[in-house]
Amino acid sequence: MKKSSEIRLWAIQKKRPQPSVNKHQNLSEPDDPRSKWALSERDINFLSSQTGLSQDEIRIWHEKFFHDNPDGRLDRNEFRKLYRLLRQECPERVDNMCDHVFRAFDVDGNGYVEFGEFLLGFAICSRGDLRSRLDYAFECYDLDSNGYITEDEIEPVLRGMYTLLGIKHIEDYPPDIVAKDLMTKLDITKDGRVTKDEFIHFLMKEGMYRNTVNPFH
């Protein structure tokens, strides 16, 4: 069941107000795409409460987002371009992690990141508390989105993190060995899979592992 905040976020993303009928309107004139994705004051208040951004910051992000993406959403390639700008690092370091971060931002799993998803994810990952950032990090590792992490899911994301962090001597810290070691520590119940609570609980305490595993410092 969706939380009330997730339901409200979904409503903001999906809402497309119907244009009013004007019998004097020239039907050959193109619709203004911005009118289809206008934010109400209620939307702005909600996003402000969820992200910690001011109302003016939300309006600025909203204008920029729809100026660059008139259809109101980002596919994987568009997200990759934006993520490169946000990280301000060389593309070679960022690209391997982009798909994993995209999955974390794509809250409803429809293959696109809409404005509400983007703003909430960006705000939490850049300004949120540690628990909130680890919550998003878990989604990066949950490759099949089943609510659990297994050892074979940890390794490919770790390889992306190595690239993002600029770790060059991979032979000193082989991702498969690190993934096995990490899995042993994360899997408190020893059932071969890691829940979000186990993931967050361990990394809240272990700074050394957290700095390697968490893409949202």
Salt bridges, closest charged atoms under 4 A:
ASP32 OD1 - ARG34 NE 3.26
GLU41 OE2 - ARG59 NH2 3.08
ASP43 OD1 - ARG8 NH2 2.41
ASP43 OD2 - LYS15 NZ 2.41
ASP56 OD1 - ARG59 NH1 3.49
GLU57 OE2 - ARG127 NH2 3.11
ASP68 OD2 - LYS64 NZ 3.28
ASP68 OD1 - HIS67 ND1 3.17
GLU89 OE2 - ARG87 NH2 2.82
ASP95 OD2 - ARG84 NH2 2.91
ASP99 OD1 - ARG76 NH1 3.51
ASP99 OD1 - ARG80 NH2 3.11
ASP108 OD2 - LYS14 NZ 3.36
GLU114 OE2 - LYS14 NZ 3.45
ASP135 OD1 - LYS196 NZ 3.24
GLU139 OE2 - LYS196 NZ 2.84
GLU151 OE2 - LYS180 NZ 3.13
GLU155 OE2 - ARG159 NH2 2.97
GLU171 OE2 - HIS169 ND1 3.71
ASP181 OD1 - LYS185 NZ 2.78
ASP191 OD2 - ARG193 NE 3.87
